[in-house]
Amino acid sequence: MNARASRARLLSLLSEACELEHALACSYLYAAFSIKRDIADGITWAEQQRNRLWASRIYHVAAQEMLHLAQAWNLLAAVGGMPYYARPNFPLAARHYPLNVALVLRRFDLATLDRFLYYEAPAHNDPRAPYRPLPPDASWPIDESFPYASVGELYDEIRHVIGHIEEQRLFLRPGVRQAGPQLVDFADVIPVVGRASASAAIDRITLQGEGVTEDREDSHFGVFRAIRRELTAIEAQLGPVPPAHPVADNPYVRRRRDQIPAAVFPSAGDGIETTEIIDELAVLAVDLFDDIYVSMLQAMAYAFVNVDADSPTVAALARASLELMTTVIKPLGEAVCQLPSGQPGVNAGPTFALSRHSYLPDAGDVSRVVYGERLVELAGHAHLLAAAAGVHNVPWPARRQLEGAAGNVARIAADVTTCAGSRS
């Protein structure tokens, strides 16, 4: 058997792909959250329309990254794995992955777009001038993972392993625990039942963004390149323009145990900045964002784990995860980026901090109660935050988004708790 081809190695590579898709989605969302989109932000009507278009294009790319995460979950389930949403907390130093570039949370500007182009570059491009591979460091432990230079190369290795393991042995219970558009609102997600559908799933991921061999305008690389071209042209005519709020680089409320100490970052050559959020209202908002974000992932993972169960819980939690993503996380993230951080001249930003990686139990009746209780708690916190925003004279655009997010959490909680009162 090919020395590179084993089930254990494939599961490890797919889990690493999940981490990257997940981290990229967060990085793109953060940039989109930061973009100014209201006249009250001191921009003209024309600038508002332009900024909103840029934000919508980046949101679309982030949504496709979540699709890629879901697709990787289907690949994992097909070969004996489980949905995997754990990842290191931001910022991720360059040496964490073989990409040799840090994964960070940073506001929208030309430098951030350069990073995005690096992440999504087609195989024949060399966008690495700002982030050249780091020289070998004998003091750094050897990484046993595949030494890829792009996400596309990682998927090429996954394809290689799938192609060199006997199909009947590799794919366990074909079709079982495979999510499709009937469960999750991703029209392009492919159920994986064998080698052909696994290859098609990888093709779709790479065609949309990572590792394509030609410059397609509708790929992630093409989208970011077009936005960068537009912003560059504007700055050449008008000078530097601030299309984003002065949002913090890699914000944090409290240091997490899995985060590398700030003192280590300069040795990695990344120039990574971190910002502590100390404003009382912003801390409450960021904590709420992170709690809702983790709850969204829990519900999505539950639906993928129990996709074959004939239970109203699966449908209810799948629906909850999608609605939290689109009607709560988006407005809440945009609102957080308009709040003061407590540091001079710097706004807060969501941290996307992950708490312990935990699944809801398979038992539908238990999961409905546990998840319903949690959403009710979060709805109460959201309403308290919206009320506090009024007391603190938060500008109306942000206050409106906080109030809308609170109402949507309450509505989603009511849907889940109503389901909790039904039979499994």
C-alpha positions, 0 to 999 in steps of 0.5 A: 500500500502507498506509504502516504495512504492510510485512513488515519492520515486521511482523517488528520488531513481532512481535520486540518482542512476543516481548521483552515476553512473555518479560520478563513471564514472567520478572517473574511467575516471580520474584514466584512464586519469592519466596513463602513456601511451607513451615512452616519459613519461619515461616508457619502451615498456613493461610498455607502453603495460601493462599501456595501457591495464590497462587503456583500462580495466578501460575505459571499466568499465567507459563506462559501468557506462555511460550505467548504467546511460542511463539505469537509464534514461530509468527506470525514463522515464518509471515511469514518470521521465526525464533523470537526469545528475545533481550531486554534484561537486567533491569531494563528502564527505563521508556523502553525500551518505550512502556509507560512503566513499568519491567520489573523483578524484584521480590518478591511484595507489593501494589506488585508486584501493582500493576505486574502490573495495569498490564501486563495492564490491559484497554483501558477500565481506567486503572490507571496512577496509580502509573506515570503516563506520563513527560513528554516528554524532549527529550534522549531519542532518538526511538523509531521503534517503534509508540507503544503504551500497552499490550501489547494495543495492540501486538497491535492494530497487528500485526493491522492490519499483517497485515490490510493485506498481501496474504495470498498474499504475506505467508504464505510456505510456509503450514503449514511450521515451525508448532509445535502441541500435538504438539510443545510441551505448549501445548494452546492454541498455534495453527499459523499458515497464513494471515490467519484463523489469525493473527487467531485466534492474536492473539485468544487472546493478548489474551483470556488477558491483554493488551488484553481489553475486559472484566474476565474473572476468568480473564484475567491481569488478573482473576487479579492483581486477585483476588489483590490483593483477597485480600492487601488484605483480609488486611492490612486485618485483620492489618496488613502481612504478609510473604507473601514472602521478603525477596528482592532487587530486580533482583539481579545477580552481575555487570554486563552490558554491555547493562545501563543504569548504575544512575545512569541509573535515577533520571532515568527516574523509576522508583525502580529498586533493584538488588542485587549478590549477593556470597554465594559459594553464592548466586553459584554458584546464580544462575549455574547458574539462568541457564545452565539458563534459557538452555539451556531457551530454546535447546532450545525455539528449536531445536524451533521452527526444526526443527519439520518435520524428521523427527528424534529430536533435535527431539522430544528437545530439545522434551521437554528444554525443557519438563522443564527449565522445570517440574522444574528452573527452578521448584525452583531458582528457589524455592531461590535465593530462600531463600539469603542474598545477602551483603547484610544482611537480603536474600535472593538471587534469580535474575537471568534474565540472558541470555548471547549470543543463539545458536541450536543448529545445524540439523544434528541430529547436531551439536546432539545432541552439543553440547546433550547435553554442555552438560546433562551439565556443568550436571548436574555443577554442580547436584550440586556446588551441592547438596553445597555447600548441605549443607556451608553448612547451607542450610535443608532446604526449599531444600536439598531443592529443590536436590537435586531440581533436580540429579537432574532435570538429570541425568535430562534429560541422560541422555535427550538423550545417549541420543538423541545415540547414535541415528541422525538 
